[in-house]
Amino acid sequence: MVHKTGTGPSTKQAFSSRPTIKDVAAKCGVHPSTVSRALSPAMSHLVATDVAKRIRAAAATLGYQVNVAAAGLRTGRSGLIGVLAPDIADPGFPPILSGVTETLGAEGYATIVVDVGTDCSREQEMVDRLIARGVDGLVLATVTLNDPVIGHCIAASVPVVLVNRTDAGRRLSAVVTDDEAGMRLAVEHLIALGHIRIGHIAGPQDVSTGALRRTGFKAAAARAGLSAHNTMIAIAPAYTREEGRQAALRLLDRKLAPTAIVAANDLLALGIYDALSERGLNCPADVSVVGHNDMPYVDMLSPPLTTVRIAQRKMGNQAARLLLDQIADPTARRERLVLEPSLIVRTSTVPPKR
C-alpha cells in the first residue's frame, strides 16, 4: 500500500492563500485604502463609480471577502439594516421588501427582517433589539399615525425611513403612495360604469393607509355628487380576509345594499368575495368589487380583481435610497416621496343591473 504525503495544503498554507485586500489592490492597480473604501457601504460613495465597480468585480473573481466584524470595528458600522414588517404573510409586503433588499444589497448591506404581526406592542421592543444589535438604520412598515416609536427612534438618533405608511406629524422620511388619488381612481371608474350605490371597506383608522383611503373615498364620492345615503362605509379593524368578509356582510345586509364595493386593500377584497358567496350573490353580476395594492396573483382570482396598483417594489427601492442618504449624512433633510397609483381594470367590475 502506498501512502501519499504532502499532496494537499496544510491548514497554515490554506489560510495564507486566502486573497487579501492587497491582492485586490494589486489586481486593480489602486491603493489598498481605495479597495477598502469601495467595498465599504459607508464609504463607497467616495470612490468613482467605474473604479468601485472594477474593484468589486476583482474581489469577486479572487474570492475576497470583507471581514465584516473587523470593518465594523474600524468604521463603527455593522452593515446591517433592520426592517419591520406589519405582517410577513401579507402578499403585498414581499414586493416592498424585495425593493428594499435590492437597493441595500447593491451597497453591501444585509437586512434583518422582523415580523411584528398584529401585536403593535412588540414594535418598540423589536426596534430596541435591532438597535442593540448595532443596525445602521431602520425601515419601518409598521407605524401607526400617532406611534410612540417615532419619538423613540428620534431620541435614539438612529436613521429611520417609513415605507407605505406615514406618521401624523411627518417627522420622519417616508415613501408612500397617493392613497387619496387611488380611491379617486376607483370611485370614478365605478361611477363611469353607472354605479350610484357604492360601499367602502376601510382599513384600520389608526394607520395612514386606512385613514387616507377612507378620506379619499368620501372626497371622490362627494365630488361626483353621490348622496351620503348612497355611499356607505364599514371599517375593518385589520387588513385581513376575515375582517373584509365581516365588513362586507354588514354592507350587504343593509336595506339598500351597494351595487359596488371598494376595498382599502386586496386582502379585504378577498373577504368581499367570501361574503358574496355566503349570501348567494355573484361578482360582478350582483356586486362589482375593486381592491387596492394589486398584490401578486389577484389577476388569477375568479373573477380577476380590478384594483388600484401601487408601485410596491419602487417604494422599497426609494425607501432604501433615502435611508442610505441618511446614513451617509445624518443631517440630511427629511423627505416624503409620494408615488402615483394606477387603476388596473379586470373583470370584477361591470355596469350595475338595470
C-alpha positions as CSV (number, residue, x, y, z in Angstrom):
1,M,0.0,0.0,0.0
2,V,1.4,3.4,-1.0
3,H,0.7,6.4,1.3
4,K,0.9,9.8,-0.4
5,T,2.0,12.6,1.6
6,G,2.3,16.3,1.1
7,T,-0.3,16.4,-1.7
8,G,-2.6,18.9,-0.1
9,P,-2.0,22.3,1.5
10,S,-1.6,22.5,5.3
11,T,-4.1,24.5,7.3
12,K,-1.5,27.2,7.6
13,Q,-0.9,27.2,3.8
14,A,-4.7,27.2,3.1
15,F,-5.0,30.2,5.4
16,S,-2.2,32.1,3.9
17,S,-3.5,31.5,0.3
18,R,-6.7,33.4,1.1
19,P,-6.8,36.6,-1.0
20,T,-6.1,39.8,0.9
21,I,-7.1,43.4,0.3
22,K,-3.6,44.0,-1.1
23,D,-4.2,41.3,-3.7
24,V,-7.4,43.1,-4.9
25,A,-5.5,46.4,-4.9
26,A,-2.6,44.9,-7.0
27,K,-5.1,43.4,-9.5
28,C,-6.8,46.8,-10.0
29,G,-3.7,48.9,-9.8
30,V,-5.0,51.0,-6.9
31,H,-4.1,51.6,-3.3
32,P,-5.5,49.2,-0.6
33,S,-7.3,52.1,1.0
34,T,-9.2,52.6,-2.2
35,V,-10.3,49.0,-2.1
36,S,-11.3,49.4,1.5
37,R,-13.5,52.4,0.7
38,A,-15.0,50.8,-2.5
39,L,-16.1,47.7,-0.5
40,S,-17.5,49.6,2.4
41,P,-21.2,50.5,2.3
42,A,-20.5,53.6,4.3
43,M,-17.6,54.9,2.1
44,S,-18.2,53.5,-1.4
45,H,-19.6,56.9,-2.4
46,L,-16.1,58.3,-2.1
47,V,-14.8,56.1,-5.0
48,A,-15.6,56.8,-8.6
49,T,-18.4,54.5,-9.8
50,D,-16.4,52.8,-12.5
51,V,-13.5,52.2,-10.2
52,A,-15.7,50.8,-7.4
53,K,-17.4,48.5,-10.0
54,R,-14.0,47.3,-11.2
55,I,-12.8,46.7,-7.6
56,R,-16.0,44.7,-6.7
57,A,-15.6,42.6,-9.8
58,A,-11.9,41.9,-9.0
59,A,-12.8,41.0,-5.4
60,A,-15.5,38.6,-6.6
61,T,-13.0,37.0,-9.1
62,L,-10.4,36.5,-6.4
63,G,-12.9,35.3,-3.9
64,Y,-12.0,38.1,-1.4
65,Q,-14.4,38.5,1.5
66,V,-14.6,41.6,3.7
67,N,-14.1,40.8,7.3
68,V,-17.3,42.4,8.5
69,A,-16.5,42.3,12.2
70,A,-13.1,43.9,11.7
71,A,-14.6,46.5,9.3
72,G,-17.3,47.3,11.8
73,L,-14.7,48.0,14.5
74,R,-12.9,50.4,12.2
75,T,-15.9,52.3,10.8
76,G,-18.4,52.0,13.7
77,R,-20.9,50.4,11.1
78,S,-22.4,46.9,11.2
79,G,-23.5,46.7,7.6
80,L,-27.0,45.6,8.9
81,I,-30.4,47.3,8.3
82,G,-33.5,46.3,10.3
83,V,-36.8,46.1,8.5
84,L,-40.0,45.8,10.5
85,A,-42.9,44.2,8.6
86,P,-46.6,44.6,9.7
87,D,-47.4,41.0,8.6
88,I,-44.9,38.9,6.6
89,A,-47.8,36.7,5.4
90,D,-49.5,39.6,3.6
91,P,-48.7,39.1,-0.1
92,G,-48.5,42.8,-0.5
93,F,-45.3,43.2,1.6
94,P,-42.7,41.0,-0.2
95,P,-42.5,43.2,-3.3
96,I,-41.7,46.2,-1.0
97,L,-39.1,44.1,0.9
98,S,-37.7,43.0,-2.4
99,G,-37.1,46.6,-3.4
100,V,-35.5,47.4,-0.1
101,T,-33.1,44.5,-0.1
102,E,-32.2,45.0,-3.8
103,T,-31.1,48.6,-3.2
104,L,-29.4,47.9,0.1
105,G,-27.7,44.8,-1.2
106,A,-26.2,46.7,-4.1
107,E,-24.5,48.9,-1.5
108,G,-23.2,46.0,0.6
109,Y,-25.8,45.9,3.3
110,A,-27.7,42.9,4.7
111,T,-31.2,43.1,6.2
112,I,-32.7,41.7,9.3
113,V,-36.5,41.3,8.8
114,V,-38.8,41.3,11.8
115,D,-42.4,40.3,11.6
116,V,-44.3,42.4,14.1
117,G,-47.6,40.9,13.1
118,T,-50.8,42.3,14.6
119,D,-49.3,42.8,18.1
120,C,-48.3,46.5,17.9
121,S,-46.9,46.3,21.5
122,R,-44.0,44.3,20.1
123,E,-42.9,47.1,17.8
124,Q,-40.8,49.1,20.2
125,E,-39.3,46.0,21.7
126,M,-38.2,44.8,18.3
127,V,-36.8,48.3,17.5
128,D,-34.8,48.2,20.7
129,R,-33.5,44.7,19.9
130,L,-32.3,45.8,16.5
131,I,-30.7,48.9,17.8
132,A,-28.9,46.8,20.4
133,R,-27.6,44.6,17.6
134,G,-26.0,47.7,16.1
135,V,-28.0,48.1,13.0
136,D,-27.0,51.1,10.9
137,G,-30.6,52.1,10.2
138,L,-34.3,51.0,10.2
139,V,-37.0,50.7,7.6
140,L,-40.5,50.7,9.3
141,A,-43.6,49.5,7.5
142,T,-45.5,49.2,10.8
143,V,-46.1,52.6,12.3
144,T,-49.5,54.0,13.3
145,L,-50.5,57.6,12.8
146,N,-49.5,58.6,16.4
147,D,-46.9,56.0,17.1
148,P,-44.7,56.5,20.1
149,V,-42.0,54.5,18.3
150,I,-41.4,57.6,16.1
151,G,-40.2,59.7,19.1
152,H,-38.3,56.7,20.4
153,C,-36.3,56.3,17.2
154,I,-35.6,60.1,17.0
155,A,-34.3,60.1,20.6
156,A,-32.1,57.1,19.8
157,S,-30.6,59.0,16.8
158,V,-30.9,56.0,14.5
159,P,-31.5,56.7,10.8
160,V,-35.1,55.7,10.1
161,V,-37.4,55.7,7.0
162,L,-41.0,54.8,6.8
163,V,-42.4,52.8,3.9
164,N,-46.1,52.5,2.8
165,R,-47.2,54.3,5.9
166,T,-46.5,57.7,7.5
167,D,-47.0,59.3,10.8
168,A,-49.4,62.2,11.5
169,G,-46.6,64.6,12.3
170,R,-44.5,63.6,9.3
171,R,-41.4,63.7,11.5
172,L,-39.5,61.0,9.5
173,S,-38.7,60.5,5.9
174,A,-41.3,58.3,4.2
175,V,-42.1,56.7,0.8
176,V,-45.9,56.2,0.3
177,T,-48.4,56.0,-2.5
178,D,-51.0,58.7,-3.0
179,D,-53.8,56.9,-1.1
180,E,-56.5,59.5,-1.8
181,A,-55.7,59.5,-5.5
182,G,-56.1,55.7,-5.5
183,M,-59.6,55.9,-4.1
184,R,-60.5,58.6,-6.6
185,L,-59.5,56.3,-9.5
186,A,-61.6,53.5,-8.1
187,V,-64.7,55.6,-7.4
188,E,-64.5,57.4,-10.8
189,H,-64.2,54.0,-12.5
190,L,-67.4,52.7,-10.8
191,I,-69.3,55.9,-11.5
192,A,-68.4,55.7,-15.2
193,L,-69.9,52.2,-15.2
194,G,-73.1,53.6,-13.8
195,H,-72.9,52.7,-10.1
196,I,-74.5,55.2,-7.7
197,R,-74.7,53.0,-4.6
198,I,-71.1,52.4,-3.6
199,G,-69.7,51.0,-0.4
200,H,-66.2,51.2,1.0
201,I,-64.5,48.8,3.3
202,A,-61.9,51.0,5.1
203,G,-58.8,49.7,6.7
204,P,-57.8,50.4,10.3
205,Q,-58.2,54.1,11.1
206,D,-55.1,54.4,13.2
207,V,-52.8,53.8,10.2
208,S,-52.3,56.2,7.4
209,T,-53.4,53.9,4.6
210,G,-56.7,53.2,6.3
211,A,-57.4,56.8,7.2
212,L,-56.3,58.4,4.0
213,R,-58.1,55.9,1.7
214,R,-61.3,56.5,3.6
215,T,-60.9,60.2,3.2
216,G,-60.2,59.8,-0.5
217,F,-63.3,57.6,-0.9
218,K,-65.5,60.2,0.8
219,A,-64.0,63.1,-1.2
220,A,-64.4,61.3,-4.6
221,A,-68.0,60.4,-3.8
222,A,-68.8,63.9,-2.8
223,R,-67.1,65.3,-5.9
224,A,-69.2,63.0,-8.1
225,G,-72.4,64.3,-6.4
226,L,-73.3,61.0,-4.7
227,S,-75.5,61.4,-1.7
228,A,-74.5,60.2,1.8
229,H,-77.5,57.8,1.6
230,N,-75.9,56.1,-1.4
231,T,-72.3,55.9,0.0
232,M,-71.7,53.5,2.9
233,I,-68.6,52.7,4.9
234,A,-67.7,49.7,7.0
235,I,-64.4,49.8,8.9
236,A,-62.2,46.7,9.2
237,P,-60.0,46.7,12.3
238,A,-57.3,44.8,10.5
239,Y,-56.2,44.2,6.9
240,T,-57.2,40.5,6.8
241,R,-59.5,38.5,4.6
242,E,-61.8,37.6,7.5
243,E,-62.2,41.2,8.6
244,G,-63.0,42.0,5.0
245,R,-65.7,39.3,5.0
246,Q,-67.3,40.6,8.1
247,A,-67.3,44.2,7.0
248,A,-68.8,43.2,3.6
249,L,-71.6,41.3,5.3
250,R,-72.5,44.4,7.2
251,L,-72.8,46.3,3.9
252,L,-74.7,43.6,2.1
253,D,-77.2,43.3,4.9
254,R,-78.2,46.9,4.7
255,K,-81.7,47.6,3.4
256,L,-80.3,49.5,0.5
257,A,-77.1,47.4,-0.3
258,P,-74.3,48.7,-2.6
259,T,-74.0,47.6,-6.2
260,A,-70.2,48.0,-5.9
261,I,-67.7,47.9,-3.1
262,V,-64.2,49.5,-2.9
263,A,-61.8,47.8,-0.5
264,A,-58.9,49.6,1.1
265,N,-56.6,46.6,0.2
266,D,-56.8,43.4,-1.7
267,L,-57.0,41.1,1.3
268,L,-60.2,42.9,2.3
269,A,-61.4,42.5,-1.3
270,L,-60.9,38.7,-0.9
271,G,-63.1,38.9,2.1
272,I,-65.8,40.6,-0.1
273,Y,-65.7,37.6,-2.4
274,D,-66.2,35.3,0.5
275,A,-69.2,37.4,1.8
276,L,-70.8,37.5,-1.6
277,S,-70.6,33.7,-1.9
278,E,-72.0,33.4,1.6
279,R,-75.0,35.5,0.6
280,G,-75.5,33.6,-2.7
281,L,-74.5,36.7,-4.7
282,N,-72.3,36.9,-7.8
283,C,-69.3,39.1,-8.6
284,P,-69.6,41.1,-10.7
285,A,-73.2,40.4,-11.8
286,D,-74.7,41.4,-8.5
287,V,-71.9,43.4,-6.9
288,S,-68.7,44.8,-8.5
289,V,-65.5,44.8,-6.4
290,V,-62.4,47.0,-6.5
291,G,-59.3,46.2,-4.5
292,H,-56.2,48.2,-3.7
293,N,-52.5,47.4,-4.0
294,D,-52.5,44.9,-6.9
295,M,-50.8,42.2,-4.7
296,P,-49.5,39.1,-6.5
297,Y,-52.0,36.7,-8.0
298,V,-55.1,38.8,-7.8
299,D,-55.3,38.6,-11.6
300,M,-55.8,34.8,-11.1
301,L,-58.9,35.1,-8.9
302,S,-62.3,34.3,-10.2
303,P,-63.2,36.9,-11.4
304,P,-59.8,38.6,-11.8
305,L,-59.8,41.6,-9.5
306,T,-60.0,45.2,-10.6
307,T,-57.6,47.0,-8.3
308,V,-55.5,50.1,-7.7
309,R,-51.9,49.3,-8.4
310,I,-49.2,50.8,-6.2
311,A,-45.5,50.7,-7.2
312,Q,-44.5,48.4,-4.3
313,R,-41.0,47.5,-5.5
314,K,-40.2,51.1,-6.4
315,M,-41.5,52.1,-3.0
316,G,-39.0,49.7,-1.4
317,N,-36.2,51.0,-3.7
318,Q,-36.8,54.6,-2.8
319,A,-37.1,53.9,0.9
320,A,-33.7,52.2,0.9
321,R,-32.2,55.0,-1.0
322,L,-33.5,57.6,1.5
323,L,-32.1,55.6,4.3
324,L,-28.7,55.3,2.6
325,D,-28.7,59.1,2.3
326,Q,-29.4,59.5,6.0
327,I,-26.6,57.1,6.9
328,A,-24.2,59.0,4.8
329,D,-25.3,62.3,6.1
330,P,-27.4,62.3,9.4
331,T,-28.2,66.0,8.9
332,A,-29.8,65.3,5.5
333,R,-33.3,66.9,5.1
334,R,-36.2,64.6,5.8
335,E,-38.2,63.8,2.7
336,R,-41.7,62.5,1.9
337,L,-41.9,60.8,-1.5
338,V,-45.4,60.2,-2.9
339,L,-45.8,57.7,-5.7
340,E,-48.7,57.8,-8.1
341,P,-51.1,54.8,-8.3
342,S,-52.8,53.5,-11.4
343,L,-56.1,51.6,-11.9
344,I,-55.9,48.1,-13.3
345,V,-59.3,47.2,-14.7
346,R,-60.1,43.5,-14.8
347,T,-63.5,41.6,-14.8
348,S,-64.6,42.1,-11.2
349,T,-66.3,45.4,-12.3
350,V,-69.2,45.8,-14.7
351,P,-72.2,48.1,-15.0
352,P,-74.9,47.5,-12.4
353,K,-78.1,45.6,-13.1
354,R,-80.9,47.7,-14.6
